């Protein structure tokens, strides 16, 4: 299982590399994985997407801290 720290690092990398487009990539991954029956992997991408969205919207720092 991926740790919170690893999830934040991966999300930060995606945001730094792709910006808002990282959300599209995560959505695509979820859809493709669901299509082939990979529910657990789709759920992991869903969690990652939430963290990416928080970072893009300025609700979470790159270190994973919640911002107000």
Secondary structure, DSSP 8 states (H G I E B T S, - for coil): ---HHHHHHHHHHHHHHHTTHHHHHHHHHHHHHHHTT-HHHHHHHHHHHHHHHHHHTTSB-TTS-B--
